[in-house]
């Protein structure tokens, strides 16, 4: 979308702009600043996790897979524990703990983060013109979009045409206590659906899960040792991938993006699907 009309305030030139301050945007900022690139980051740190993830949830990934990436590897969850004198849940963090860790990471990497929203980006010569919600404009040579998942919430028919008070998306609620004493149908068999069903039950709702899947694949109890999934070829000399996704081969591909991008294009979609 292009921007037209009167300009508000002076136009400032910025080498790079990151839209979004979740784990992806913060990781991008950490890497760029480590290499001496001037960056401005726009967005509320961990906003998606604070407003869209349900209270009481546990991260699906273990601690080793939940560190936000920084090139010096000095801003891990363990570093946060030492700096703040805290001991976080193991092996998986709670939602609240991950939010606190992410906001601490943001303070270390981008203490000058700008919480205003970006309303539009337009091509401008060899760069971009970025307009903020308050009307200020700035020039950028590069724009990195790390907008997260909220813009992609999908409500298939017939649910999309039903009233909002009757049908909502899992990402619409961070407090499921409002459903206490009510009958709720959860549509789907993915981990978000099962997680919502469990949390709704804990908060006093009467829950039924409706799914077209022939079977439900549960994630394992995170307090037990990691074991290979059914169908994996067990090789004790090959460690489990640190990503906690995919199989033994596809999981390592996800953990090594430089190797993944060198895979033949025809096999990349299958690896991504399995992860």
C-alpha positions as CSV (number, residue, x, y, z in Angstrom):
1,X,0.0,0.0,0.0
2,X,1.4,3.4,-0.9
3,X,1.2,6.6,1.1
4,X,-0.3,9.8,-0.2
5,X,-1.1,13.1,1.3
6,X,0.7,15.7,3.4
7,X,3.8,14.6,5.2
8,X,3.8,15.0,9.0
9,X,7.1,16.1,10.4
10,X,10.6,15.7,9.0
11,X,11.6,12.7,7.0
12,X,14.5,10.8,8.6
13,X,16.8,8.4,6.8
14,X,17.3,5.0,8.4
15,X,19.5,2.2,7.1
16,X,17.2,-0.6,8.1
17,X,13.7,-1.0,9.6
18,X,12.3,-4.1,11.3
19,X,8.5,-4.3,11.6
20,X,7.7,-6.4,14.6
21,X,9.3,-7.0,18.0
22,X,8.6,-10.7,18.7
23,X,11.3,-13.3,18.8
24,X,12.0,-13.1,15.1
25,X,12.3,-9.4,14.9
26,X,14.4,-9.2,18.0
27,X,16.7,-11.9,16.6
28,X,17.1,-10.0,13.4
29,X,17.9,-6.9,15.3
30,X,20.5,-8.7,17.4
31,X,22.3,-10.0,14.3
32,X,22.2,-6.8,12.3
33,X,23.5,-4.7,15.2
34,X,26.2,-7.2,15.9
35,X,27.5,-6.6,12.4
36,X,27.3,-2.8,12.8
37,X,24.1,-2.2,10.9
38,X,22.0,0.7,12.2
39,X,18.5,-0.6,12.8
40,X,15.2,0.7,14.1
41,X,12.6,-1.7,15.4
42,X,8.9,-0.9,15.6
43,X,6.4,-2.8,17.7
44,X,5.5,-3.9,21.2
45,X,8.0,-6.5,22.5
46,X,6.4,-9.9,22.7
47,X,3.0,-8.5,22.0
48,X,1.6,-11.6,20.3
49,X,2.7,-13.7,23.3
50,X,1.2,-11.3,25.8
51,X,-2.2,-10.7,24.1
52,X,-2.8,-13.9,22.0
53,X,-1.2,-16.9,23.8
54,X,-3.4,-18.3,26.6
55,X,-2.5,-17.9,30.2
56,X,-1.4,-21.1,31.8
57,X,0.2,-22.6,28.6
58,X,3.6,-24.3,28.5
59,X,5.9,-23.8,25.6
60,X,5.8,-26.7,23.2
61,X,9.6,-26.4,22.7
62,X,12.1,-27.2,25.4
63,X,14.5,-24.7,26.8
64,X,17.2,-25.6,24.5
65,X,14.9,-24.9,21.5
66,X,13.5,-21.7,23.0
67,X,16.5,-19.4,23.2
68,X,16.1,-16.3,21.0
69,X,19.0,-16.2,18.5
70,X,21.8,-13.8,19.0
71,X,25.1,-14.1,17.1
72,X,27.3,-14.0,20.3
73,X,25.1,-16.6,22.1
74,X,25.2,-14.5,25.3
75,X,21.5,-13.9,25.7
76,X,20.2,-17.4,26.3
77,X,17.6,-18.4,28.9
78,X,20.4,-19.4,31.2
79,X,22.0,-16.0,30.8
80,X,18.7,-14.4,31.7
81,X,18.4,-16.6,34.8
82,X,21.9,-15.6,36.0
83,X,21.3,-11.9,35.3
84,X,17.9,-11.8,37.0
85,X,18.6,-14.3,39.8
86,X,15.7,-16.5,38.7
87,X,15.2,-20.2,38.1
88,X,12.7,-20.9,35.3
89,X,10.7,-24.0,34.7
90,X,12.5,-27.0,33.1
91,X,12.5,-28.4,30.5
92,X,9.8,-26.1,29.0
93,X,9.1,-22.5,30.1
94,X,5.7,-21.2,30.9
95,X,4.2,-18.5,28.7
96,X,4.8,-15.9,31.4
97,X,8.4,-16.9,31.8
98,X,9.0,-16.7,28.1
99,X,7.5,-13.3,27.9
100,X,9.7,-12.0,30.7
101,X,12.8,-13.5,29.0
102,X,11.8,-12.0,25.6
103,X,11.4,-8.5,27.1
104,X,14.7,-8.8,28.9
105,X,16.3,-9.8,25.5
106,X,14.7,-6.8,23.9
107,X,16.2,-4.5,26.6
108,X,19.7,-5.9,25.9
109,X,19.5,-5.7,22.2
110,X,17.2,-2.8,21.3
111,X,16.7,-0.5,24.4
112,X,15.6,2.2,21.9
113,X,12.7,0.1,20.5
114,X,9.9,2.2,19.1
115,X,6.5,0.9,20.0
116,X,4.6,2.8,17.3
117,X,2.9,0.8,14.6
118,X,3.9,0.9,10.9
119,X,0.9,1.7,8.8
120,X,2.4,1.4,5.3
121,X,5.5,0.7,3.3
122,X,6.0,1.9,-0.2
123,X,8.9,1.7,-2.7
124,X,10.9,5.0,-3.0
125,X,13.7,4.9,-5.5
126,X,16.2,2.2,-4.5
127,X,14.7,2.0,-1.0
128,X,11.5,2.3,0.9
129,X,9.2,4.9,2.5
130,X,7.9,3.8,5.8
131,X,4.9,5.6,7.4
132,X,4.0,5.2,11.0
133,X,0.5,5.2,12.5
134,X,0.9,8.8,13.8
135,X,1.8,10.0,10.3
136,X,5.6,10.3,10.6
137,X,7.5,9.1,7.6
138,X,11.1,7.8,7.3
139,X,13.3,6.4,4.6
140,X,14.8,2.9,4.8
141,X,17.2,1.1,2.6
142,X,15.8,-2.3,3.8
143,X,12.6,-3.4,5.5
144,X,12.4,-6.6,7.4
145,X,8.8,-7.8,8.1
146,X,8.5,-9.9,11.3
147,X,4.8,-9.3,11.8
148,X,4.0,-12.7,13.4
149,X,0.9,-14.8,13.0
150,X,-2.0,-12.6,13.8
151,X,-2.5,-11.3,10.3
152,X,-2.9,-14.9,9.1
153,X,-5.6,-16.2,11.4
154,X,-7.9,-18.3,9.3
155,X,-11.7,-18.8,9.9
156,X,-13.0,-21.2,7.3
157,X,-16.7,-21.3,6.3
158,X,-19.2,-21.8,7.8
159,X,-17.5,-20.3,10.9
160,X,-16.4,-17.1,9.2
161,X,-20.0,-15.9,8.8
162,X,-21.2,-16.7,12.3
163,X,-21.4,-14.1,15.0
164,X,-18.2,-13.3,16.9
165,X,-19.9,-13.9,20.2
166,X,-20.5,-17.6,19.2
167,X,-17.3,-18.4,17.2
168,X,-13.8,-17.2,17.9
169,X,-10.3,-18.1,17.0
170,X,-7.8,-19.7,19.4
171,X,-5.7,-16.6,19.1
172,X,-8.6,-14.3,20.2
173,X,-8.2,-15.2,23.9
174,X,-5.3,-15.1,26.4
175,X,-7.8,-15.4,29.3
176,X,-9.9,-18.5,28.9
177,X,-11.6,-18.0,32.3
178,X,-14.5,-16.3,30.5
179,X,-15.7,-19.7,29.4
180,X,-16.1,-21.2,32.9
181,X,-19.4,-23.1,33.1
182,X,-20.1,-22.9,29.4
183,X,-20.1,-25.7,26.8
184,X,-17.4,-25.2,24.2
185,X,-16.6,-27.1,21.0
186,X,-13.0,-26.9,19.9
187,X,-12.6,-27.5,16.2
188,X,-9.3,-29.2,15.2
189,X,-6.7,-31.7,16.3
190,X,-3.6,-29.7,16.3
191,X,-1.6,-28.8,19.3
192,X,-3.2,-25.4,19.7
193,X,-6.7,-27.0,19.7
194,X,-5.7,-29.7,22.2
195,X,-3.9,-27.1,24.4
196,X,-7.0,-24.8,24.4
197,X,-9.2,-27.8,25.2
198,X,-7.1,-28.7,28.2
199,X,-6.9,-25.1,29.5
200,X,-10.6,-24.6,29.0
201,X,-11.3,-27.8,31.0
202,X,-9.0,-26.5,33.8
203,X,-11.0,-23.3,33.9
204,X,-14.3,-25.0,34.4
205,X,-15.7,-25.2,30.8
206,X,-17.4,-28.4,29.4
207,X,-15.3,-29.1,26.3
208,X,-15.7,-31.4,23.3
209,X,-13.0,-31.7,20.6
210,X,-14.2,-32.2,17.1
211,X,-11.6,-33.3,14.5
212,X,-11.6,-34.8,11.1
213,X,-8.3,-36.5,11.8
214,X,-8.2,-40.3,12.0
215,X,-6.1,-40.1,15.2
216,X,-4.7,-37.5,17.5
217,X,-1.0,-37.1,17.9
218,X,-0.1,-35.8,21.3
219,X,3.2,-34.2,22.1
220,X,5.0,-36.2,24.8
221,X,5.0,-35.3,28.5
222,X,7.8,-32.6,28.7
223,X,8.9,-33.9,32.1
224,X,10.1,-37.2,30.6
225,X,13.3,-37.8,28.7
226,X,13.2,-37.1,24.9
227,X,12.7,-40.4,23.0
228,X,12.5,-40.9,19.3
229,X,9.0,-40.9,17.7
230,X,7.5,-44.0,16.2
231,X,9.0,-44.9,12.9
232,X,12.4,-43.2,13.6
233,X,15.5,-45.3,12.9
234,X,17.2,-45.3,16.3
235,X,20.9,-44.6,16.2
236,X,22.5,-43.9,19.5
237,X,25.5,-42.3,17.9
238,X,23.3,-39.6,16.3
239,X,21.9,-37.1,18.9
240,X,18.3,-35.9,18.8
241,X,18.0,-32.5,16.9
242,X,17.9,-29.5,19.2
243,X,14.8,-28.1,17.5
244,X,12.3,-30.6,18.9
245,X,10.6,-30.7,15.6
246,X,10.6,-33.2,12.7
247,X,12.4,-36.5,12.6
248,X,16.0,-37.3,13.2
249,X,17.0,-36.1,9.7
250,X,14.4,-33.4,9.1
251,X,14.9,-32.0,12.6
252,X,18.6,-31.5,12.0
253,X,17.8,-29.8,8.7
254,X,15.6,-27.3,10.5
255,X,18.4,-26.7,13.0
256,X,20.9,-25.9,10.3
257,X,19.3,-23.4,7.9
258,X,22.5,-23.0,5.9
259,X,22.3,-26.7,5.1
260,X,18.5,-26.6,4.5
261,X,18.8,-23.9,1.8
262,X,21.3,-26.1,-0.1
263,X,18.9,-29.0,-0.3
264,X,17.2,-29.5,-3.7
265,X,14.1,-27.4,-4.1
266,X,12.0,-30.5,-4.7
267,X,12.6,-31.9,-1.2
268,X,12.5,-28.7,0.8
269,X,8.6,-28.6,1.0
270,X,8.5,-32.1,2.3
271,X,11.2,-31.4,5.0
272,X,9.2,-28.2,6.0
273,X,5.9,-30.1,6.2
274,X,7.5,-32.8,8.4
275,X,8.8,-30.1,10.8
